[in-house]
Amino acid sequence: MPSIKDLGKRLKSVSSTSKITKAMKMVAASKLRKAESEMIAARPFAASVQNLMMPHIGIKEGEEPPASVMKLAISSDKGLWGGINSKICKEVKLAVDALVQR
């Protein structure tokens, strides 16, 4: 059976862990609110890009395919998005290589 001293240490440890967990939850909630507000602020840009691109994405039945195709790659310019940017660059290079080999 644990002693009173051991129980006191355990109680202190559990309460300090719960304080840390509460602080982490508050930080996560703050980051989520910031990300949501940035997402809402980016919606007009996304809508304008979508309006620009949507009429030209598909070819209707009976239409001739266009002689040339333009592809648009959009990447991030700030933050810790290196992995996404490098993936976009690799995909663009693969697409260009596929077009050149035709």
C-alpha positions in Angstrom: 0.0 0.0 0.0 1.4 3.4 -1.0 2.3 5.8 1.7 0.8 9.3 2.3 3.9 10.8 0.8 3.6 8.7 -2.4 -0.1 9.6 -2.7 0.8 13.3 -2.4 3.4 13.0 -5.1 1.0 11.2 -7.4 -1.7 13.8 -6.8 0.7 16.6 -7.6 1.9 14.9 -10.7 -1.7 14.3 -12.0 -2.7 17.9 -11.3 0.4 19.3 -13.1 -0.3 17.0 -16.1 -3.9 18.3 -16.2 -2.7 21.9 -16.2 -0.3 21.2 -19.1 -3.1 19.4 -21.0 -5.5 22.3 -20.4 -2.9 24.8 -21.7 -2.2 22.6 -24.8 -6.0 22.5 -25.5 -6.2 26.3 -25.3 -3.3 26.7 -27.7 -4.8 24.2 -30.1 -8.2 26.0 -30.0 -6.5 29.3 -30.7 -4.6 27.9 -33.7 -7.8 26.4 -35.0 -9.7 29.7 -34.7 -6.8 31.4 -36.6 -6.8 28.8 -39.3 -10.6 29.1 -39.7 -10.4 32.9 -40.0 -7.6 32.6 -42.6 -9.6 30.0 -44.5 -12.7 32.3 -44.6 -10.5 35.2 -45.7 -9.1 33.1 -48.6 -12.6 32.1 -49.9 -13.0 35.1 -52.3 -9.6 34.3 -53.9 -10.6 30.6 -54.2 -13.9 31.5 -55.7 -12.3 33.8 -58.3 -9.8 31.1 -59.3 -12.7 28.6 -59.5 -14.8 31.0 -61.6 -11.8 31.6 -63.9 -11.0 27.9 -64.4 -14.4 26.1 -64.2 -15.7 27.0 -67.7 -12.6 25.7 -69.3 -12.0 22.5 -67.4 -14.1 20.0 -69.4 -14.6 19.5 -73.1 -18.3 19.1 -74.1 -19.4 16.2 -76.3 -18.9 16.9 -80.0 -16.3 19.6 -79.4 -12.8 19.4 -80.7 -10.1 19.2 -78.0 -8.0 22.4 -77.9 -4.7 22.5 -79.8 -2.8 23.6 -76.7 -3.4 23.2 -73.0 -2.4 25.5 -70.2 -1.9 24.1 -66.7 -1.7 26.3 -63.6 0.3 25.2 -60.5 -0.5 27.1 -57.3 1.7 26.7 -54.3 2.3 28.4 -51.0 4.9 31.2 -50.5 5.2 31.2 -46.7 5.0 29.0 -43.7 6.2 25.4 -43.2 4.8 24.2 -46.6 8.0 22.9 -48.1 6.7 19.3 -48.5 3.6 20.5 -50.4 5.6 22.9 -52.6 8.2 20.2 -53.4 5.3 17.7 -54.3 3.7 20.4 -56.5 7.1 21.0 -58.3 7.6 17.2 -58.8 4.1 16.8 -60.3 4.6 19.8 -62.6 7.9 18.3 -63.8 6.3 15.0 -64.4 3.4 16.6 -66.4 5.8 18.6 -68.5 7.9 15.6 -69.2 4.8 13.6 -70.2 3.8 16.5 -72.6 7.3 16.7 -74.1 7.5 12.9 -74.7 4.2 13.0 -76.8 
